[in-house]
């Protein structure tokens, strides 16, 4: 409610500055973002203040006020979020048919939820892949107890795309000069557009074999057999 009153005061201030309703709406949306009043509300309050209204609070109503913070609306908000957790407060309010402030209170207080960004990880593994990794790691730990030198006989490999060249960075080109020396110059270079796939095998001591994949070659099991031979 405090945010709503704050916006009504802002609308009243814009009216005093002779701002149009459209200009006022744009300023309110820019200032308050997702919590901004709807276009209809801004235009309605803009007209009221322009017609001489001074009070920014709602008029006293007879009878008990109707609350939109009900168990039914909590369930509606929960169902909407279960279908799509990326919806904004405004979208949820439009979907359920209640005001944004109530939606925000339901999400944060009743449902105990907050909006967070996704965490970037190298790979998203399935439950089966995770279980397999745990099993292999446990097996390796057990073997290390009986064969401490086993890792000395392990060779691992992987492939990666590499660029034909990497341009020298500005920091890499720095040199020591006196204040009287002219500033060195270098031609601007863009990053290489030509890239090749590099296959490398390594053990505990370092790289034991590396080679570039020929252009157009499909990297599959048959190709790797030839590399291993």
Secondary structure, DSSP 8 states (H G I E B T S, - for coil): -HHHHHHHHHHHHHHHTT--HHHHHHHHHHHHGGG---HHHHHHHHHHHHTT----S----SS----S--HHHHHHHHHHHHH-TT--HHHHHHHHTS-HHHHHHIIIIIS----------S----HHHHHHHHHHHHHHHHHHHH-TTGGGG--EEEEEEEES-----TTTT-----TTS-----------S-EEEEEEEEETTEEEEEEE--TT---SHHHHHHHH-
